[in-house]
């Protein structure tokens, strides 16, 4: 319509249209078989997935491929057979939702890990520690693990919760169990290019304008990019002005998806700021009678290392550069890491420059008269590399857990003959703040070799382990395992009846 009219077009949907016409997460039926030694060493996994993609492909093929990658990401398994099948149905098209296939596969895999631990009489924590992926590992689908704090995350939540000892001491109908996660920090998709670019312009008044194609959709990207720019140039965050996601003015960016923003956009911004600093140091070095490599920028000042008195203000250096070169000082950065597109035939390919890890411990109480599950507490530890903004990381984890608890217990779309039966918030149960459990989050910071200042993803992977942790804790509490989500009171009461009464 915009092309036909030559005018901007806005589409405004009603809430019912949002529920019935926009994208949802792919519902999946997962058949998973795991081969394991008596000592708990994983030997092989065979997984067949049937996914409802709705009326159109959408991103279904990519989700299915990524699904296989994430299945083999957090636990060492030398052999993997994976088959993904998309099924067309008379329903709305499915698409990318926080976790991109990982919540489904990790729910199945981490539920089964607990079943294996019980069958072998091994602590579920010990089973995970024994098989945890380590730095330097290469998975069956050729994911290359660089930085990895998964083992440390496991130890942190175990120490904080005391879940091993606590499990045997909890009162009746209470349970506490662990689950893990791993996720990409941006992926190589079928969109070309998949890189990020940035430009910084240094002003004579000491301020900086940052041009970035990265889009802040509420995750705090603009703040993070300001911090990266300020740290690199030695100025304050308040000195940064951002022009973001304006396709007429800003460099190319693939978009805010796939947990790529910190790794891709952050690196592009850091490189752009470093390019500007290199030019500025050249000018400052001439004024200070020093070599550029002997200079340091901090506190809005450029000075000789070890001699802060011998320096020049940031703004004076920018002005001197302008007078000398007769043009604005621009720094440019471009980040395009060497990663691979996943082979559609074999599923192999190192699709991300880095992978994040984490785990959650859920403590629940189940009312066997009503079937209601109350989540008392979620304890989370996440490896996000260097936490550039610790408060934002904590916010991401807490928001992710909110989505994970809803995914586990309450959120479900009901369909009949292709029609959505609950297209309102009255009947689609999203948790309020009053419904949320206590959350304790911890950050594990193995420095990533490719991340800006060592940072990597935390936004999507932190959603993933909540549902399997809750499901495992429910089993620990009442001895029935619910294998399909959400875990509703009806399913629990039915399972208890089948088990032999409440």
Beta strands, then each sheet from edge to edge (+ up, - down):
strand 1: 27-36
strand 2: 42-54
strand 3: 79-88
strand 4: 174-184
strand 5: 196-202
strand 6: 208-212
strand 7: 240-244
strand 8: 295-298
strand 9: 301-304
strand 10: 307-313
strand 11: 329-335
strand 12: 355-366
strand 13: 373-383
strand 14: 415-416
strand 15: 419-420
strand 16: 438-444
sheet 1: 1+ 2- 3-
sheet 2: 4+ 12- 13+ 16+
sheet 3: 7+ 6+ 5- 11+
sheet 4: 8+ 9- 10+
sheet 5: 14+ 15-
end
